[in-house]
Amino acid sequence: MQTYLLEKTDNSVTIGFKDANLTLITPLMRALNDDDNVELVRYVDKHPELMDKTLYIQVKSGDAVAALQKASETVADYFSGIKA
């Protein structure tokens, strides 16, 4: 699965996923939803042959990319068995 940045604003980011795997995206969304600073998380899945899947993240304050990084580390720690 390959990820890429589609759009970034002051309080949001949209990430694209080529050959998306929900096995990773689902726990990532759960970790983002558990973050009190994250206001909105949307997973967009349109026609699979016409458009890549995307993840939209909006935060109340700060940087949405930092929230994504934090959630990614939480998921990585969980699956590697490391307790944070």
PyMOL Python script that loads the backbone (N, CA, C, O; Angstrom):
from pymol import cmd

cmd.read_pdbstr("""\
ATOM      1  N   MET A   1       0.843  -1.166   0.000  1.00  0.00           N
ATOM      2  CA  MET A   1       0.000   0.000   0.000  1.00  0.00           C
ATOM      3  C   MET A   1       0.893   1.235   0.000  1.00  0.00           C
ATOM      4  O   MET A   1       1.840   1.332   0.780  1.00  0.00           O
ATOM      5  N   GLN A   2       0.587   2.147  -0.860  1.00  0.00           N
ATOM      6  CA  GLN A   2       1.340   3.388  -0.971  1.00  0.00           C
ATOM      7  C   GLN A   2       0.452   4.551  -0.542  1.00  0.00           C
ATOM      8  O   GLN A   2      -0.716   4.616  -0.924  1.00  0.00           O
ATOM      9  N   THR A   3       1.004   5.470   0.250  1.00  0.00           N
ATOM     10  CA  THR A   3       0.250   6.642   0.687  1.00  0.00           C
ATOM     11  C   THR A   3       0.839   7.896   0.067  1.00  0.00           C
ATOM     12  O   THR A   3       2.025   7.943  -0.259  1.00  0.00           O
ATOM     13  N   TYR A   4       0.009   8.903  -0.091  1.00  0.00           N
ATOM     14  CA  TYR A   4       0.477  10.178  -0.629  1.00  0.00           C
ATOM     15  C   TYR A   4      -0.429  11.303  -0.138  1.00  0.00           C
ATOM     16  O   TYR A   4      -1.604  11.090   0.160  1.00  0.00           O
ATOM     17  N   LEU A   5       0.133  12.489  -0.061  1.00  0.00           N
ATOM     18  CA  LEU A   5      -0.582  13.677   0.405  1.00  0.00           C
ATOM     19  C   LEU A   5      -1.393  14.267  -0.742  1.00  0.00           C
ATOM     20  O   LEU A   5      -0.849  14.587  -1.799  1.00  0.00           O
ATOM     21  N   LEU A   6      -2.696  14.408  -0.526  1.00  0.00           N
ATOM     22  CA  LEU A   6      -3.562  15.025  -1.529  1.00  0.00           C
ATOM     23  C   LEU A   6      -3.771  16.503  -1.265  1.00  0.00           C
ATOM     24  O   LEU A   6      -3.704  17.324  -2.180  1.00  0.00           O
ATOM     25  N   GLU A   7      -4.026  16.841  -0.002  1.00  0.00           N
ATOM     26  CA  GLU A   7      -4.308  18.235   0.341  1.00  0.00           C
ATOM     27  C   GLU A   7      -3.993  18.471   1.816  1.00  0.00           C
ATOM     28  O   GLU A   7      -4.215  17.604   2.660  1.00  0.00           O
ATOM     29  N   LYS A   8      -3.474  19.653   2.105  1.00  0.00           N
ATOM     30  CA  LYS A   8      -3.194  20.031   3.488  1.00  0.00           C
ATOM     31  C   LYS A   8      -3.608  21.475   3.689  1.00  0.00           C
ATOM     32  O   LYS A   8      -3.261  22.351   2.896  1.00  0.00           O
ATOM     33  N   THR A   9      -4.366  21.719   4.773  1.00  0.00           N
ATOM     34  CA  THR A   9      -4.747  23.074   5.164  1.00  0.00           C
ATOM     35  C   THR A   9      -4.207  23.318   6.572  1.00  0.00           C
ATOM     36  O   THR A   9      -3.464  22.495   7.108  1.00  0.00           O
ATOM     37  N   ASP A  10      -4.579  24.441   7.161  1.00  0.00           N
ATOM     38  CA  ASP A  10      -4.102  24.757   8.510  1.00  0.00           C
ATOM     39  C   ASP A  10      -4.543  23.726   9.544  1.00  0.00           C
ATOM     40  O   ASP A  10      -3.804  23.437  10.485  1.00  0.00           O
ATOM     41  N   ASN A  11      -5.748  23.167   9.377  1.00  0.00           N
ATOM     42  CA  ASN A  11      -6.253  22.238  10.397  1.00  0.00           C
ATOM     43  C   ASN A  11      -6.734  20.897   9.838  1.00  0.00           C
ATOM     44  O   ASN A  11      -7.418  20.147  10.535  1.00  0.00           O
ATOM     45  N   SER A  12      -6.381  20.589   8.582  1.00  0.00           N
ATOM     46  CA  SER A  12      -6.818  19.312   8.017  1.00  0.00           C
ATOM     47  C   SER A  12      -5.794  18.774   7.024  1.00  0.00           C
ATOM     48  O   SER A  12      -4.915  19.487   6.541  1.00  0.00           O
ATOM     49  N   VAL A  13      -5.950  17.485   6.745  1.00  0.00           N
ATOM     50  CA  VAL A  13      -5.094  16.837   5.756  1.00  0.00           C
ATOM     51  C   VAL A  13      -5.908  15.735   5.089  1.00  0.00           C
ATOM     52  O   VAL A  13      -6.733  15.085   5.732  1.00  0.00           O
ATOM     53  N   THR A  14      -5.672  15.530   3.798  1.00  0.00           N
ATOM     54  CA  THR A  14      -6.281  14.437   3.058  1.00  0.00           C
ATOM     55  C   THR A  14      -5.163  13.573   2.505  1.00  0.00           C
ATOM     56  O   THR A  14      -4.294  14.048   1.773  1.00  0.00           O
ATOM     57  N   ILE A  15      -5.198  12.292   2.868  1.00  0.00           N
ATOM     58  CA  ILE A  15      -4.180  11.332   2.464  1.00  0.00           C
ATOM     59  C   ILE A  15      -4.805  10.348   1.487  1.00  0.00           C
ATOM     60  O   ILE A  15      -5.911   9.861   1.723  1.00  0.00           O
ATOM     61  N   GLY A  16      -4.109  10.049   0.391  1.00  0.00           N
ATOM     62  CA  GLY A  16      -4.572   9.054  -0.573  1.00  0.00           C
ATOM     63  C   GLY A  16      -3.877   7.727  -0.337  1.00  0.00           C
ATOM     64  O   GLY A  16      -2.737   7.684   0.124  1.00  0.00           O
ATOM     65  N   PHE A  17      -4.574   6.641  -0.658  1.00  0.00           N
ATOM     66  CA  PHE A  17      -4.041   5.291  -0.501  1.00  0.00           C
ATOM     67  C   PHE A  17      -4.159   4.535  -1.816  1.00  0.00           C
ATOM     68  O   PHE A  17      -5.261   4.300  -2.312  1.00  0.00           O
ATOM     69  N   LYS A  18      -3.031   4.161  -2.367  1.00  0.00           N
ATOM     70  CA  LYS A  18      -3.010   3.316  -3.549  1.00  0.00           C
ATOM     71  C   LYS A  18      -2.994   1.872  -3.076  1.00  0.00           C
ATOM     72  O   LYS A  18      -2.195   1.514  -2.210  1.00  0.00           O
ATOM     73  N   ASP A  19      -3.861   1.041  -3.630  1.00  0.00           N
ATOM     74  CA  ASP A  19      -3.981  -0.362  -3.209  1.00  0.00           C
ATOM     75  C   ASP A  19      -4.227  -0.447  -1.703  1.00  0.00           C
ATOM     76  O   ASP A  19      -3.516  -1.151  -0.986  1.00  0.00           O
ATOM     77  N   ALA A  20      -5.242   0.279  -1.235  1.00  0.00           N
ATOM     78  CA  ALA A  20      -5.536   0.395   0.192  1.00  0.00           C
ATOM     79  C   ALA A  20      -5.847  -0.953   0.832  1.00  0.00           C
ATOM     80  O   ALA A  20      -6.416  -1.853   0.215  1.00  0.00           O
ATOM     81  N   ASN A  21      -5.448  -1.048   2.093  1.00  0.00           N
ATOM     82  CA  ASN A  21      -5.689  -2.240   2.886  1.00  0.00           C
ATOM     83  C   ASN A  21      -6.394  -1.805   4.166  1.00  0.00           C
ATOM     84  O   ASN A  21      -5.803  -1.127   5.007  1.00  0.00           O
ATOM     85  N   LEU A  22      -7.650  -2.192   4.310  1.00  0.00           N
ATOM     86  CA  LEU A  22      -8.429  -1.766   5.477  1.00  0.00           C
ATOM     87  C   LEU A  22      -7.904  -2.349   6.781  1.00  0.00           C
ATOM     88  O   LEU A  22      -8.254  -1.870   7.860  1.00  0.00           O
ATOM     89  N   THR A  23      -7.076  -3.369   6.694  1.00  0.00           N
ATOM     90  CA  THR A  23      -6.481  -3.946   7.893  1.00  0.00           C
ATOM     91  C   THR A  23      -5.644  -2.912   8.626  1.00  0.00           C
ATOM     92  O   THR A  23      -5.545  -2.966   9.852  1.00  0.00           O
ATOM     93  N   LEU A  24      -5.048  -1.986   7.922  1.00  0.00           N
ATOM     94  CA  LEU A  24      -4.278  -0.910   8.540  1.00  0.00           C
ATOM     95  C   LEU A  24      -5.124   0.348   8.751  1.00  0.00           C
ATOM     96  O   LEU A  24      -4.995   1.020   9.775  1.00  0.00           O
ATOM     97  N   ILE A  25      -5.970   0.659   7.805  1.00  0.00           N
ATOM     98  CA  ILE A  25      -6.738   1.906   7.866  1.00  0.00           C
ATOM     99  C   ILE A  25      -7.750   1.893   9.014  1.00  0.00           C
ATOM    100  O   ILE A  25      -7.937   2.917   9.670  1.00  0.00           O
ATOM    101  N   THR A  26      -8.393   0.779   9.266  1.00  0.00           N
ATOM    102  CA  THR A  26      -9.401   0.713  10.324  1.00  0.00           C
ATOM    103  C   THR A  26      -8.826   1.021  11.710  1.00  0.00           C
ATOM    104  O   THR A  26      -9.387   1.863  12.410  1.00  0.00           O
ATOM    105  N   PRO A  27      -7.725   0.375  12.141  1.00  0.00           N
ATOM    106  CA  PRO A  27      -7.169   0.744  13.448  1.00  0.00           C
ATOM    107  C   PRO A  27      -6.598   2.162  13.469  1.00  0.00           C
ATOM    108  O   PRO A  27      -6.587   2.806  14.518  1.00  0.00           O
ATOM    109  N   LEU A  28      -6.128   2.649  12.330  1.00  0.00           N
ATOM    110  CA  LEU A  28      -5.639   4.024  12.252  1.00  0.00           C
ATOM    111  C   LEU A  28      -6.786   4.995  12.492  1.00  0.00           C
ATOM    112  O   LEU A  28      -6.626   5.977  13.218  1.00  0.00           O
ATOM    113  N   MET A  29      -7.936   4.733  11.891  1.00  0.00           N
ATOM    114  CA  MET A  29      -9.107   5.584  12.108  1.00  0.00           C
ATOM    115  C   MET A  29      -9.563   5.514  13.566  1.00  0.00           C
ATOM    116  O   MET A  29      -9.964   6.525  14.141  1.00  0.00           O
ATOM    117  N   ARG A  30      -9.501   4.325  14.160  1.00  0.00           N
ATOM    118  CA  ARG A  30      -9.898   4.170  15.564  1.00  0.00           C
ATOM    119  C   ARG A  30      -8.976   5.000  16.460  1.00  0.00           C
ATOM    120  O   ARG A  30      -9.448   5.677  17.374  1.00  0.00           O
ATOM    121  N   ALA A  31      -7.665   4.953  16.205  1.00  0.00           N
ATOM    122  CA  ALA A  31      -6.719   5.729  17.000  1.00  0.00           C
ATOM    123  C   ALA A  31      -6.949   7.229  16.811  1.00  0.00           C
ATOM    124  O   ALA A  31      -6.835   7.996  17.767  1.00  0.00           O
ATOM    125  N   LEU A  32      -7.267   7.649  15.600  1.00  0.00           N
ATOM    126  CA  LEU A  32      -7.568   9.063  15.353  1.00  0.00           C
ATOM    127  C   LEU A  32      -8.841   9.487  16.084  1.00  0.00           C
ATOM    128  O   LEU A  32      -8.895  10.574  16.660  1.00  0.00           O
ATOM    129  N   ASN A  33      -9.854   8.640  16.062  1.00  0.00           N
ATOM    130  CA  ASN A  33     -11.101   8.958  16.759  1.00  0.00           C
ATOM    131  C   ASN A  33     -10.926   9.023  18.275  1.00  0.00           C
ATOM    132  O   ASN A  33     -11.681   9.718  18.955  1.00  0.00           O
ATOM    133  N   ASP A  34      -9.948   8.313  18.803  1.00  0.00           N
ATOM    134  CA  ASP A  34      -9.669   8.339  20.239  1.00  0.00           C
ATOM    135  C   ASP A  34      -8.921   9.599  20.673  1.00  0.00           C
ATOM    136  O   ASP A  34      -8.843   9.893  21.866  1.00  0.00           O
ATOM    137  N   ASP A  35      -8.377  10.338  19.721  1.00  0.00           N
ATOM    138  CA  ASP A  35      -7.634  11.566  20.006  1.00  0.00           C
ATOM    139  C   ASP A  35      -8.629  12.712  20.224  1.00  0.00           C
ATOM    140  O   ASP A  35      -9.400  13.045  19.324  1.00  0.00           O
ATOM    141  N   ASP A  36      -8.612  13.308  21.407  1.00  0.00           N
ATOM    142  CA  ASP A  36      -9.548  14.399  21.734  1.00  0.00           C
ATOM    143  C   ASP A  36      -9.385  15.622  20.836  1.00  0.00           C
ATOM    144  O   ASP A  36     -10.326  16.401  20.683  1.00  0.00           O
ATOM    145  N   ASN A  37      -8.208  15.800  20.243  1.00  0.00           N
ATOM    146  CA  ASN A  37      -7.954  16.954  19.395  1.00  0.00           C
ATOM    147  C   ASN A  37      -8.461  16.743  17.964  1.00  0.00           C
ATOM    148  O   ASN A  37      -8.566  17.702  17.200  1.00  0.00           O
ATOM    149  N   VAL A  38      -8.770  15.521  17.605  1.00  0.00           N
ATOM    150  CA  VAL A  38      -9.264  15.241  16.253  1.00  0.00           C
ATOM    151  C   VAL A  38     -10.771  15.488  16.232  1.00  0.00           C
ATOM    152  O   VAL A  38     -11.530  14.894  16.998  1.00  0.00           O
ATOM    153  N   GLU A  39     -11.175  16.376  15.340  1.00  0.00           N
ATOM    154  CA  GLU A  39     -12.588  16.751  15.239  1.00  0.00           C
ATOM    155  C   GLU A  39     -13.351  15.840  14.276  1.00  0.00           C
ATOM    156  O   GLU A  39     -14.515  15.518  14.513  1.00  0.00           O
ATOM    157  N   LEU A  40     -12.690  15.425  13.186  1.00  0.00           N
ATOM    158  CA  LEU A  40     -13.383  14.661  12.158  1.00  0.00           C
ATOM    159  C   LEU A  40     -12.410  13.740  11.443  1.00  0.00           C
ATOM    160  O   LEU A  40     -11.298  14.137  11.098  1.00  0.00           O
ATOM    161  N   VAL A  41     -12.844  12.500  11.223  1.00  0.00           N
ATOM    162  CA  VAL A  41     -12.089  11.534  10.422  1.00  0.00           C
ATOM    163  C   VAL A  41     -13.068  10.940   9.429  1.00  0.00           C
ATOM    164  O   VAL A  41     -14.122  10.431   9.812  1.00  0.00           O
ATOM    165  N   ARG A  42     -12.718  11.004   8.145  1.00  0.00           N
ATOM    166  CA  ARG A  42     -13.582  10.444   7.100  1.00  0.00           C
ATOM    167  C   ARG A  42     -12.761   9.545   6.201  1.00  0.00           C
ATOM    168  O   ARG A  42     -11.668   9.907   5.764  1.00  0.00           O
ATOM    169  N   TYR A  43     -13.295   8.382   5.932  1.00  0.00           N
ATOM    170  CA  TYR A  43     -12.693   7.461   4.977  1.00  0.00           C
ATOM    171  C   TYR A  43     -13.569   7.491   3.739  1.00  0.00           C
ATOM    172  O   TYR A  43     -14.766   7.216   3.826  1.00  0.00           O
ATOM    173  N   VAL A  44     -12.997   7.819   2.589  1.00  0.00           N
ATOM    174  CA  VAL A  44     -13.766   7.953   1.356  1.00  0.00           C
ATOM    175  C   VAL A  44     -13.366   6.831   0.410  1.00  0.00           C
ATOM    176  O   VAL A  44     -12.200   6.691   0.042  1.00  0.00           O
ATOM    177  N   ASP A  45     -14.354   6.039   0.027  1.00  0.00           N
ATOM    178  CA  ASP A  45     -14.138   4.896  -0.854  1.00  0.00           C
ATOM    179  C   ASP A  45     -15.101   5.011  -2.025  1.00  0.00           C
ATOM    180  O   ASP A  45     -16.270   4.641  -1.917  1.00  0.00           O
ATOM    181  N   LYS A  46     -14.608   5.524  -3.138  1.00  0.00           N
ATOM    182  CA  LYS A  46     -15.439   5.643  -4.336  1.00  0.00           C
ATOM    183  C   LYS A  46     -15.167   4.442  -5.235  1.00  0.00           C
ATOM    184  O   LYS A  46     -14.665   3.425  -4.757  1.00  0.00           O
ATOM    185  N   HIS A  47     -15.471   4.529  -6.474  1.00  0.00           N
ATOM    186  CA  HIS A  47     -15.271   3.411  -7.396  1.00  0.00           C
ATOM    187  C   HIS A  47     -13.798   2.995  -7.401  1.00  0.00           C
ATOM    188  O   HIS A  47     -12.931   3.822  -7.684  1.00  0.00           O
ATOM    189  N   PRO A  48     -13.499   1.724  -7.093  1.00  0.00           N
ATOM    190  CA  PRO A  48     -12.103   1.297  -6.910  1.00  0.00           C
ATOM    191  C   PRO A  48     -11.233   1.390  -8.156  1.00  0.00           C
ATOM    192  O   PRO A  48     -10.010   1.484  -8.044  1.00  0.00           O
ATOM    193  N   GLU A  49     -11.829   1.366  -9.327  1.00  0.00           N
ATOM    194  CA  GLU A  49     -11.031   1.451 -10.551  1.00  0.00           C
ATOM    195  C   GLU A  49     -10.858   2.880 -11.048  1.00  0.00           C
ATOM    196  O   GLU A  49     -10.067   3.134 -11.957  1.00  0.00           O
ATOM    197  N   LEU A  50     -11.595   3.814 -10.453  1.00  0.00           N
ATOM    198  CA  LEU A  50     -11.540   5.192 -10.924  1.00  0.00           C
ATOM    199  C   LEU A  50     -10.826   6.134  -9.963  1.00  0.00           C
ATOM    200  O   LEU A  50     -10.307   7.168 -10.385  1.00  0.00           O
ATOM    201  N   MET A  51     -10.793   5.791  -8.680  1.00  0.00           N
ATOM    202  CA  MET A  51     -10.221   6.713  -7.702  1.00  0.00           C
ATOM    203  C   MET A  51      -9.655   5.937  -6.521  1.00  0.00           C
ATOM    204  O   MET A  51     -10.247   4.960  -6.063  1.00  0.00           O
ATOM    205  N   ASP A  52      -8.501   6.385  -6.037  1.00  0.00           N
ATOM    206  CA  ASP A  52      -7.919   5.786  -4.842  1.00  0.00           C
ATOM    207  C   ASP A  52      -8.751   6.136  -3.623  1.00  0.00           C
ATOM    208  O   ASP A  52      -9.467   7.137  -3.617  1.00  0.00           O
ATOM    209  N   LYS A  53      -8.656   5.320  -2.603  1.00  0.00           N
ATOM    210  CA  LYS A  53      -9.325   5.598  -1.335  1.00  0.00           C
ATOM    211  C   LYS A  53      -8.590   6.736  -0.630  1.00  0.00           C
ATOM    212  O   LYS A  53      -7.381   6.895  -0.794  1.00  0.00           O
ATOM    213  N   THR A  54      -9.327   7.531   0.160  1.00  0.00           N
ATOM    214  CA  THR A  54      -8.712   8.665   0.851  1.00  0.00           C
ATOM    215  C   THR A  54      -9.143   8.694   2.310  1.00  0.00           C
ATOM    216  O   THR A  54     -10.174   8.139   2.690  1.00  0.00           O
ATOM    217  N   LEU A  55      -8.328   9.353   3.107  1.00  0.00           N
ATOM    218  CA  LEU A  55      -8.618   9.561   4.521  1.00  0.00           C
ATOM    219  C   LEU A  55      -8.482  11.054   4.787  1.00  0.00           C
ATOM    220  O   LEU A  55      -7.437  11.654   4.534  1.00  0.00           O
ATOM    221  N   TYR A  56      -9.566  11.644   5.305  1.00  0.00           N
ATOM    222  CA  TYR A  56      -9.598  13.075   5.626  1.00  0.00           C
ATOM    223  C   TYR A  56      -9.559  13.219   7.141  1.00  0.00           C
ATOM    224  O   TYR A  56     -10.342  12.585   7.849  1.00  0.00           O
ATOM    225  N   ILE A  57      -8.652  14.049   7.638  1.00  0.00           N
ATOM    226  CA  ILE A  57      -8.501  14.268   9.072  1.00  0.00           C
ATOM    227  C   ILE A  57      -8.558  15.762   9.345  1.00  0.00           C
ATOM    228  O   ILE A  57      -7.824  16.538   8.734  1.00  0.00           O
ATOM    229  N   GLN A  58      -9.440  16.170  10.274  1.00  0.00           N
ATOM    230  CA  GLN A  58      -9.544  17.563  10.682  1.00  0.00           C
ATOM    231  C   GLN A  58      -9.344  17.632  12.192  1.00  0.00           C
ATOM    232  O   GLN A  58      -9.946  16.865  12.944  1.00  0.00           O
ATOM    233  N   VAL A  59      -8.491  18.560  12.627  1.00  0.00           N
ATOM    234  CA  VAL A  59      -8.213  18.710  14.054  1.00  0.00           C
ATOM    235  C   VAL A  59      -8.788  20.022  14.571  1.00  0.00           C
ATOM    236  O   VAL A  59      -9.024  20.954  13.803  1.00  0.00           O
ATOM    237  N   LYS A  60      -9.011  20.084  15.888  1.00  0.00           N
ATOM    238  CA  LYS A  60      -9.525  21.303  16.521  1.00  0.00           C
ATOM    239  C   LYS A  60      -8.458  22.380  16.546  1.00  0.00           C
ATOM    240  O   LYS A  60      -8.735  23.554  16.298  1.00  0.00           O
ATOM    241  N   SER A  61      -7.226  21.967  16.850  1.00  0.00           N
ATOM    242  CA  SER A  61      -6.095  22.903  16.850  1.00  0.00           C
ATOM    243  C   SER A  61      -4.827  22.133  16.542  1.00  0.00           C
ATOM    244  O   SER A  61      -4.765  20.917  16.720  1.00  0.00           O
ATOM    245  N   GLY A  62      -3.822  22.850  16.080  1.00  0.00           N
ATOM    246  CA  GLY A  62      -2.551  22.206  15.767  1.00  0.00           C
ATOM    247  C   GLY A  62      -2.508  21.669  14.350  1.00  0.00           C
ATOM    248  O   GLY A  62      -3.221  22.142  13.466  1.00  0.00           O
ATOM    249  N   ASP A  63      -1.661  20.675  14.151  1.00  0.00           N
ATOM    250  CA  ASP A  63      -1.372  20.143  12.828  1.00  0.00           C
ATOM    251  C   ASP A  63      -2.011  18.760  12.660  1.00  0.00           C
ATOM    252  O   ASP A  63      -1.791  17.870  13.481  1.00  0.00           O
ATOM    253  N   ALA A  64      -2.794  18.583  11.606  1.00  0.00           N
ATOM    254  CA  ALA A  64      -3.447  17.298  11.344  1.00  0.00           C
ATOM    255  C   ALA A  64      -2.430  16.213  11.022  1.00  0.00           C
ATOM    256  O   ALA A  64      -2.652  15.044  11.338  1.00  0.00           O
ATOM    257  N   VAL A  65      -1.319  16.585  10.398  1.00  0.00           N
ATOM    258  CA  VAL A  65      -0.278  15.603  10.087  1.00  0.00           C
ATOM    259  C   VAL A  65       0.327  15.068  11.386  1.00  0.00           C
ATOM    260  O   VAL A  65       0.655  13.884  11.471  1.00  0.00           O
ATOM    261  N   ALA A  66       0.477  15.916  12.384  1.00  0.00           N
ATOM    262  CA  ALA A  66       0.994  15.472  13.685  1.00  0.00           C
ATOM    263  C   ALA A  66       0.015  14.493  14.339  1.00  0.00           C
ATOM    264  O   ALA A  66       0.440  13.526  14.971  1.00  0.00           O
ATOM    265  N   ALA A  67      -1.275  14.731  14.195  1.00  0.00           N
ATOM    266  CA  ALA A  67      -2.280  13.809  14.733  1.00  0.00           C
ATOM    267  C   ALA A  67      -2.202  12.465  14.014  1.00  0.00           C
ATOM    268  O   ALA A  67      -2.329  11.414  14.642  1.00  0.00           O
ATOM    269  N   LEU A  68      -1.996  12.499  12.711  1.00  0.00           N
ATOM    270  CA  LEU A  68      -1.846  11.271  11.936  1.00  0.00           C
ATOM    271  C   LEU A  68      -0.590  10.514  12.353  1.00  0.00           C
ATOM    272  O   LEU A  68      -0.608   9.289  12.472  1.00  0.00           O
ATOM    273  N   GLN A  69       0.490  11.240  12.573  1.00  0.00           N
ATOM    274  CA  GLN A  69       1.747  10.627  13.019  1.00  0.00           C
ATOM    275  C   GLN A  69       1.561   9.958  14.385  1.00  0.00           C
ATOM    276  O   GLN A  69       2.013   8.833  14.600  1.00  0.00           O
ATOM    277  N   LYS A  70       0.901  10.654  15.293  1.00  0.00           N
ATOM    278  CA  LYS A  70       0.651  10.112  16.636  1.00  0.00           C
ATOM    279  C   LYS A  70      -0.195   8.843  16.550  1.00  0.00           C
ATOM    280  O   LYS A  70       0.104   7.851  17.215  1.00  0.00           O
ATOM    281  N   ALA A  71      -1.248   8.871  15.735  1.00  0.00           N
ATOM    282  CA  ALA A  71      -2.104   7.694  15.567  1.00  0.00           C
ATOM    283  C   ALA A  71      -1.336   6.544  14.927  1.00  0.00           C
ATOM    284  O   ALA A  71      -1.521   5.387  15.304  1.00  0.00           O
ATOM    285  N   SER A  72      -0.481   6.854  13.969  1.00  0.00           N
ATOM    286  CA  SER A  72       0.336   5.825  13.315  1.00  0.00           C
ATOM    287  C   SER A  72       1.266   5.150  14.309  1.00  0.00           C
ATOM    288  O   SER A  72       1.441   3.932  14.276  1.00  0.00           O
ATOM    289  N   GLU A  73       1.862   5.939  15.192  1.00  0.00           N
ATOM    290  CA  GLU A  73       2.749   5.377  16.215  1.00  0.00           C
ATOM    291  C   GLU A  73       1.971   4.507  17.203  1.00  0.00           C
ATOM    292  O   GLU A  73       2.461   3.463  17.633  1.00  0.00           O
ATOM    293  N   THR A  74       0.760   4.937  17.562  1.00  0.00           N
ATOM    294  CA  THR A  74      -0.092   4.156  18.462  1.00  0.00           C
ATOM    295  C   THR A  74      -0.408   2.798  17.848  1.00  0.00           C
ATOM    296  O   THR A  74      -0.314   1.772  18.521  1.00  0.00           O
ATOM    297  N   VAL A  75      -0.782   2.789  16.570  1.00  0.00           N
ATOM    298  CA  VAL A  75      -1.107   1.541  15.875  1.00  0.00           C
ATOM    299  C   VAL A  75       0.133   0.663  15.743  1.00  0.00           C
ATOM    300  O   VAL A  75       0.063  -0.547  15.956  1.00  0.00           O
ATOM    301  N   ALA A  76       1.264   1.266  15.395  1.00  0.00           N
ATOM    302  CA  ALA A  76       2.506   0.498  15.258  1.00  0.00           C
ATOM    303  C   ALA A  76       2.904  -0.128  16.590  1.00  0.00           C
ATOM    304  O   ALA A  76       3.315  -1.287  16.638  1.00  0.00           O
ATOM    305  N   ASP A  77       2.781   0.638  17.667  1.00  0.00           N
ATOM    306  CA  ASP A  77       3.108   0.111  18.997  1.00  0.00           C
ATOM    307  C   ASP A  77       2.181  -1.035  19.370  1.00  0.00           C
ATOM    308  O   ASP A  77       2.624  -2.038  19.929  1.00  0.00           O
ATOM    309  N   TYR A  78       0.911  -0.893  19.066  1.00  0.00           N
ATOM    310  CA  TYR A  78      -0.064  -1.940  19.408  1.00  0.00           C
ATOM    311  C   TYR A  78       0.269  -3.246  18.686  1.00  0.00           C
ATOM    312  O   TYR A  78       0.274  -4.315  19.296  1.00  0.00           O
ATOM    313  N   PHE A  79       0.546  -3.153  17.391  1.00  0.00           N
ATOM    314  CA  PHE A  79       0.803  -4.357  16.616  1.00  0.00           C
ATOM    315  C   PHE A  79       2.190  -4.946  16.840  1.00  0.00           C
ATOM    316  O   PHE A  79       2.434  -6.110  16.522  1.00  0.00           O
ATOM    317  N   SER A  80       3.093  -4.145  17.387  1.00  0.00           N
ATOM    318  CA  SER A  80       4.426  -4.683  17.678  1.00  0.00           C
ATOM    319  C   SER A  80       4.514  -5.208  19.114  1.00  0.00           C
ATOM    320  O   SER A  80       5.516  -5.808  19.501  1.00  0.00           O
ATOM    321  N   GLY A  81       3.459  -4.979  19.895  1.00  0.00           N
ATOM    322  CA  GLY A  81       3.421  -5.480  21.272  1.00  0.00           C
ATOM    323  C   GLY A  81       4.077  -4.564  22.279  1.00  0.00           C
ATOM    324  O   GLY A  81       4.244  -4.948  23.436  1.00  0.00           O
ATOM    325  N   ILE A  82       4.459  -3.344  21.868  1.00  0.00           N
ATOM    326  CA  ILE A  82       5.091  -2.384  22.767  1.00  0.00           C
ATOM    327  C   ILE A  82       4.001  -1.623  23.520  1.00  0.00           C
ATOM    328  O   ILE A  82       3.045  -1.151  22.904  1.00  0.00           O
ATOM    329  N   LYS A  83       4.125  -1.500  24.807  1.00  0.00           N
ATOM    330  CA  LYS A  83       3.174  -0.736  25.612  1.00  0.00           C
ATOM    331  C   LYS A  83       3.664   0.707  25.723  1.00  0.00           C
ATOM    332  O   LYS A  83       4.803   0.955  26.118  1.00  0.00           O
ATOM    333  N   ALA A  84       2.796   1.655  25.371  1.00  0.00           N
ATOM    334  CA  ALA A  84       3.162   3.072  25.431  1.00  0.00           C
ATOM    335  C   ALA A  84       2.940   3.629  26.818  1.00  0.00           C
ATOM    336  O   ALA A  84       3.195   4.810  27.057  1.00  0.00           O
TER     337      ALA A  84
END
""", "prot")
cmd.dss("prot")
cmd.show_as("cartoon", "prot")
cmd.util.cbc("prot")
cmd.orient("prot")
